């Protein structure tokens, strides 16, 4: 009786709370539908096709405003939006053209790749994921949206959530690493940060999850390459982060360049309609990637006209750059190859995106120049970027506690990244102004004050060969010096120092789009520099700059300390100084496996076992699944990262040896900070399904907690496991769990864990 009453009360409360929300939601949608239906009734076919067209403004906007072609297109309503234009004046002028000089006054979407900051730049996304701090990622996305919207942008092409297990692929830098569970949490955090409260505010913008789908699995790590994988692998290992973004309400999705089941994602109806729209319920805007409709011709699938038909019919709404929709669909309609309904459906979704952004009520919502003056690169944003950057650095090695450095004596900062102002932010940071950023040298000098002397030498070029360096540095060239002279000078400086900090690795444009590598070592000239510095016998700290896992076998053996700082954004200099001198203890944990050899790739922790697993990780066991010349083990595993302090795990317990049906089980562990520094630790929980209908991974991340422990402090950490954590897609693609035995593992990374077994009824 009591229970029934309680249920009744709950129902009433639920209805009181929910019905108005549902009603107002319905009311909103009805209003939107009416508005758009009315508008579309007045649109010509050409104007509708215009809404589906998304050119890059980058080629078209010149000088202070724009060249004739883009303005003409706007006046004729031949575009639905544009991207790649920076500057509120230009954007404002273009929006005015659309709203005042076009027939139906439809405002424009204004897109940009704001993927880790706008003017204030945060660490690259791969680094951000190593913080394991979803609130930090949400904050970064919030600040990015505040800044981008203050400069006219209303649509960001982020988050990029492609799972990647192959460090050869340069775009690994843009995502959250190799794990679908962590990747999903990060995907949601980005969407929440960008879109805020449903894009109501003028600092909340449309997010776009990309690249749908599977782009990170491109064969041999070569960009834009073939992807071919089983449905089982897609569902169990790759799709979760895209779906998480959809579940978080992402307003737009970008399809990927690669093929999926032989058909380019751009025109893959199974992917874009059956899965994304019908199975996952995505109702937002679907845009192609850059020129990818036209590229279906090179794929050997269809020339532009037919490719446009196929992309539209697969569910695409907006054509980025190809102009195939604008220029060919009218004829295809006349020929009966597409229907007016298909064009209308796409046009409606573009208009809906604009409606949801509030552009119809206020086309200049994102053109507030007061905000431009007040909201960009503020002290508050920079301070967040600095703090967040410190969370992303991963301490890979720290022999005899060389780090943190005392601020005293003579410290030599050597390496081509030490004074490379325009290389601190990494790829996709074209929107920022590097001349405003500090260098590493400046950050370290300012932290040292007059307590230590900071000596500096560039030490080497990026590569010995000028042409290779030109390709590697791309839009951020560095001044080159003579190879021999640079090294000599470095050794002279090193000779005077008590400790050497070597700032080297990749330069900013060596990772990101279209920079695949087959050699993942530190580039030749810098490697020789590092070897020469180590040879001096002085203590050496390697400050590693990179957008991807590198092969660091020599470094791991011979360098005393390695702090991987990725590309830390506009505040890199100060953030690195904070960690180097111990103001903050490093807490980043790898979200991507560091291999011992390129030959091991793809390499990832959550792999399946073979029938002949390697029994003891020796280099070679005949008839086991391994290599003649290298072990199967990574150099640094997923989840790995040291601190200045020591965290000790003890007393792993499970509340019961059986997880009952519809029940739960608590796993607890005690973590103690036994070292001398306060610090953050990320406690990780992994599960393994011992036997199942299909082979299951040797372990899968299913929970983690980032905790702060003062020196000497202990804390019990509890994780609750339910059946939901045990589910996977079986051979019939049903999402289920199977009764049987499971291992639960808890530890500080995916390798160093304690294990308990439990049963599921
Ligand atoms: C990239 C996308 C990006 C787009 C627009 C493409 O080349 O693959 O990630 O959003 O360009 O700049």
Boltz pocket constraint, residues with backbone or C-beta under 6 A from the ligand:
constraints:
  - pocket:
      binder: B
      contacts: [[A, 113], [A, 157], [A, 210], [A, 289], [A, 290], [A, 513]]
      max_distance: 6.0
